Amino acid sequence: MGKIFKISLSILLLLGIILGVSYYYIDNKLHEKIIISQKKEVFIEKGSSLKKISQLLEEKGVIKNKNFFYFYARFKKVPLKSGFYIFQGEYTIYQIW
């Protein structure tokens, strides 16, 4: 009984640490300032997929990690709109959405 309890407790502790580190990483990424010193112009076509928009934003230098942007926007069901956008200054991921 004692051995099973120790193994279960160890697994729960490890899982808690993994979840805590994951939360910390995601929270930091969401609040991280993205500094765009030179004006970046981005045109998002009507009907563009989230994957295509993520790729475009990374190529233009608006975001650093297309995969993080893609998966979090998909998880939060963020409605992205087509149009012409100009980025310059400081932004967070929330402001880019």
GROMACS elastic network, one bead per residue, 0.5 to 0.9 nm:
[ bonds ]
;  ai    aj funct       b0    kb
    1     4     6  0.53973   500
    1     5     6  0.62547   500
    1     6     6  0.87720   500
    2     5     6  0.51272   500
    2     6     6  0.62288   500
    2     7     6  0.87148   500
    3     6     6  0.51801   500
    3     7     6  0.62478   500
    3     8     6  0.85967   500
    4     7     6  0.51672   500
    4     8     6  0.60643   500
    4     9     6  0.84813   500
    5     8     6  0.51120   500
    5     9     6  0.59953   500
    5    10     6  0.84802   500
    6     9     6  0.50623   500
    6    10     6  0.60241   500
    6    11     6  0.85733   500
    7    10     6  0.50594   500
    7    11     6  0.61840   500
    7    12     6  0.86425   500
    8    11     6  0.51447   500
    8    12     6  0.61953   500
    8    13     6  0.85562   500
    9    12     6  0.51052   500
    9    13     6  0.60443   500
    9    14     6  0.85451   500
   10    13     6  0.50627   500
   10    14     6  0.60925   500
   10    15     6  0.85008   500
   11    14     6  0.51126   500
   11    15     6  0.60633   500
   11    16     6  0.85287   500
   12    15     6  0.50246   500
   12    16     6  0.60645   500
   12    17     6  0.86259   500
   13    16     6  0.50398   500
   13    17     6  0.62589   500
   13    18     6  0.86899   500
   14    17     6  0.51160   500
   14    18     6  0.62188   500
   14    19     6  0.86370   500
   15    18     6  0.51007   500
   15    19     6  0.61472   500
   15    20     6  0.85283   500
   16    19     6  0.51497   500
   16    20     6  0.60457   500
   16    21     6  0.86013   500
   17    20     6  0.50557   500
   17    21     6  0.61255   500
   17    22     6  0.84768   500
   18    21     6  0.52762   500
   18    22     6  0.60781   500
   18    23     6  0.86015   500
   19    22     6  0.50576   500
   19    23     6  0.60949   500
   19    24     6  0.85799   500
   20    23     6  0.51864   500
   20    24     6  0.61915   500
   20    25     6  0.86644   500
   21    24     6  0.50778   500
   21    25     6  0.61617   500
   21    26     6  0.86657   500
   22    25     6  0.51518   500
   22    26     6  0.61903   500
   22    27     6  0.85029   500
   23    26     6  0.52319   500
   23    27     6  0.59618   500
   23    28     6  0.84710   500
   24    27     6  0.52068   500
   24    28     6  0.61063   500
   24    29     6  0.86368   500
   25    28     6  0.52483   500
   25    29     6  0.62441   500
   25    30     6  0.87498   500
   26    29     6  0.51030   500
   26    30     6  0.62187   500
   26    31     6  0.87594   500
   26    68     6  0.87664   500
   27    30     6  0.52061   500
   27    31     6  0.63611   500
   27    32     6  0.84592   500
   28    31     6  0.53021   500
   28    32     6  0.57341   500
   29    32     6  0.51218   500
   29    33     6  0.86067   500
   29    68     6  0.85223   500
   29    92     6  0.85263   500
   29    93     6  0.78644   500
   30    33     6  0.85459   500
   30    92     6  0.65063   500
   30    93     6  0.55795   500
   30    94     6  0.68890   500
   31    91     6  0.89855   500
   31    92     6  0.57530   500
   31    93     6  0.71093   500
   31    94     6  0.79350   500
   32    91     6  0.82484   500
   32    92     6  0.59206   500
   32    93     6  0.76926   500
   33    90     6  0.60887   500
   33    91     6  0.55692   500
   33    92     6  0.51372   500
   33    93     6  0.81717   500
   34    62     6  0.76511   500
   34    63     6  0.72650   500
   34    64     6  0.82936   500
   34    89     6  0.80894   500
   34    90     6  0.55262   500
   34    91     6  0.50520   500
   34    92     6  0.58242   500
   34    93     6  0.78831   500
   35    62     6  0.86263   500
   35    88     6  0.76486   500
   35    89     6  0.56686   500
   35    91     6  0.65116   500
   35    92     6  0.88270   500
   36    39     6  0.69888   500
   36    40     6  0.76264   500
   36    61     6  0.79497   500
   36    62     6  0.70765   500
   36    87     6  0.69403   500
   36    88     6  0.50138   500
   36    89     6  0.50380   500
   36    90     6  0.62463   500
   36    91     6  0.79778   500
   37    40     6  0.88091   500
   37    88     6  0.60589   500
   37    89     6  0.59771   500
   37    90     6  0.83655   500
   38    87     6  0.83152   500
   38    88     6  0.61493   500
   38    89     6  0.80685   500
   39    86     6  0.67086   500
   39    87     6  0.57558   500
   39    89     6  0.81791   500
   40    60     6  0.67475   500
   40    61     6  0.76013   500
   40    62     6  0.72339   500
   40    85     6  0.81709   500
   40    86     6  0.56378   500
   40    87     6  0.50447   500
   40    88     6  0.64395   500
   41    60     6  0.78288   500
   41    84     6  0.72898   500
   41    85     6  0.58159   500
   41    87     6  0.64321   500
   41    88     6  0.89832   500
   42    56     6  0.78759   500
   42    57     6  0.74520   500
   42    60     6  0.72635   500
   42    62     6  0.88764   500
   42    83     6  0.82388   500
   42    84     6  0.58188   500
   42    85     6  0.51371   500
   42    86     6  0.63273   500
   42    87     6  0.80108   500
   43    56     6  0.89117   500
   43    82     6  0.74920   500
   43    83     6  0.57070   500
   43    85     6  0.61932   500
   43    86     6  0.87741   500
   44    47     6  0.86538   500
   44    48     6  0.68225   500
   44    53     6  0.68698   500
   44    56     6  0.83174   500
   44    81     6  0.76608   500
   44    83     6  0.51995   500
   44    84     6  0.63441   500
   44    85     6  0.79637   500
   45    48     6  0.56106   500
   45    53     6  0.88958   500
   45    81     6  0.87882   500
   45    82     6  0.53653   500
   45    83     6  0.64868   500
   45    84     6  0.85602   500
   46    81     6  0.76929   500
   46    83     6  0.74247   500
   47    81     6  0.89678   500
   47    82     6  0.75132   500
   48    51     6  0.81934   500
   48    52     6  0.62124   500
   48    53     6  0.65107   500
   48    82     6  0.75600   500
   49    52     6  0.51581   500
   49    53     6  0.62225   500
   49    54     6  0.85722   500
   50    53     6  0.50357   500
   50    54     6  0.60267   500
   50    55     6  0.85447   500
   50    70     6  0.64583   500
   50    73     6  0.80820   500
   50    74     6  0.77621   500
   50    80     6  0.77156   500
   51    54     6  0.51393   500
   51    55     6  0.62294   500
   51    56     6  0.86577   500
   51    66     6  0.80995   500
   51    67     6  0.84543   500
   51    70     6  0.61972   500
   52    55     6  0.50934   500
   52    56     6  0.61313   500
   52    57     6  0.86375   500
   53    56     6  0.50506   500
   53    57     6  0.61125   500
   53    58     6  0.85848   500
   53    66     6  0.87443   500
   53    70     6  0.84687   500
   53    80     6  0.86693   500
   54    57     6  0.52511   500
   54    58     6  0.62651   500
   54    59     6  0.86532   500
   54    63     6  0.81625   500
   54    65     6  0.83631   500
   54    67     6  0.74199   500
   54    68     6  0.89881   500
   54    69     6  0.64129   500
   54    70     6  0.58525   500
   55    58     6  0.52438   500
   55    59     6  0.61490   500
   55    60     6  0.86734   500
   55    65     6  0.89309   500
   55    66     6  0.57840   500
   55    67     6  0.85196   500
   55    70     6  0.87802   500
   56    59     6  0.50615   500
   56    60     6  0.61518   500
   56    61     6  0.85975   500
   56    62     6  0.86946   500
   56    66     6  0.85436   500
   57    60     6  0.52051   500
   57    61     6  0.62416   500
   57    62     6  0.51776   500
   57    63     6  0.57820   500
   57    64     6  0.84910   500
   57    66     6  0.74158   500
   58    61     6  0.50685   500
   58    62     6  0.58407   500
   58    64     6  0.58929   500
   58    65     6  0.65387   500
   58    66     6  0.56903   500
   59    62     6  0.77122   500
   59    63     6  0.83111   500
   59    64     6  0.89786   500
   59    66     6  0.89424   500
   60    63     6  0.79595   500
   61    64     6  0.67715   500
   62    87     6  0.72633   500
   62    88     6  0.89868   500
   62    96     6  0.84621   500
   63    66     6  0.68234   500
   63    69     6  0.77823   500
   63    93     6  0.78490   500
   63    96     6  0.87243   500
   64    68     6  0.87442   500
   64    69     6  0.87159   500
   65    68     6  0.55253   500
   65    69     6  0.64124   500
   65    70     6  0.86721   500
   66    69     6  0.51149   500
   66    70     6  0.59341   500
   66    71     6  0.85773   500
   67    70     6  0.50093   500
   67    71     6  0.60429   500
   67    72     6  0.83703   500
   68    71     6  0.54213   500
   68    72     6  0.59858   500
   68    73     6  0.82758   500
   69    72     6  0.54583   500
   69    73     6  0.58695   500
   69    74     6  0.83331   500
   69    93     6  0.76971   500
   70    73     6  0.53243   500
   70    74     6  0.60102   500
   70    75     6  0.85137   500
   71    74     6  0.50710   500
   71    75     6  0.59959   500
   71    76     6  0.85781   500
   72    76     6  0.60661   500
   72    77     6  0.82676   500
   72    78     6  0.85777   500
   73    76     6  0.51744   500
   73    77     6  0.57539   500
   73    78     6  0.51673   500
   73    79     6  0.82921   500
   73    80     6  0.88345   500
   73    97     6  0.81809   500
   74    78     6  0.65548   500
   75    78     6  0.79805   500
   78    97     6  0.71184   500
   79    97     6  0.79243   500
   80    97     6  0.65642   500
   81    97     6  0.88095   500
   87    90     6  0.86983   500
   87    91     6  0.85332   500
   87    96     6  0.86903   500
   88    91     6  0.83757   500
   91    94     6  0.79192   500
   91    95     6  0.58963   500
   91    96     6  0.67997   500
   92    95     6  0.53205   500
   92    96     6  0.65678   500
   93    96     6  0.51578   500
   93    97     6  0.65105   500
   94    97     6  0.54007   500
